[in-house]
Structure formats: structure tokens, C-alpha cells
């Protein structure tokens, strides 16, 4: 289950469909330690500092990208799998 939490990357999409890779939008990234809940779910928080995103966009969509890791913990180039079905859209117009 812990491997599912290690997406490895995210694509950021604005309302017009413009997509940015993490190299283009990610300034910093922090993640809390995952916590196993009594109901079997796992909770964690992730803080992402964003650059280069259209601030006037009414929505922001985070699309996770799963990657494979080698025995040394390094990302294996070319192993990226875009997980469109796991995307999360955030309404930026709500206060």
C-alpha cells in the first residue's frame, strides 16, 4: 500500500487544458508521514509550492504520475505512467 503513495510526480493542468510537468511548476514539495487509520485507510498531507501556473484559472487539476524505482531508490527513466483516473480538480473560485 505504501508504494501507492509514492506517485513520484504530478502534472498540473489549468482550466484551458495547459499542462505543466513538475519540472515546470514545482518549486518545493513536502509530505507528512503517512498514518494508518483504524478503518484501514492511510492519510497524509502534501504541501506543494507552485510556480508558472495561470493564477487566473478557475480550476487546477493535479494528475498523478506513477514511476518505478530501482533498488537504490532512484526513479527509473521511462517508467512514467500518467494516472488520469486519479486526477483531482480543485475549484479555485471558492473562498
C-alpha positions, 0 to 999 in steps of 0.5 A: 500500500505504501508504494501507492503513495509514492506517485513520484510526480504530478502534472498540473493542468489549468482550466484551458487544458495547459499542462505543466510537468513538475519540472515546470511548476514545482518549486518545493514539495513536502509530505507528512508521514503517512498514518494508518487509520483504524478503518484501514485507510492511510492519510497524509498531507502534501504541501506543494509550492507552485510556480508558472501556473495561470493564477487566473484559472478557475480550476487546477487539476493535479494528475498523478504520475506513477514511476518505478524505482530501482533498488537504490531508490532512484526513479527509473527513466521511462517508467512514467505512467500518467494516472488520469483516473486519479486526477483531482480538480480543485475549484479555485473560485471558492473562498 
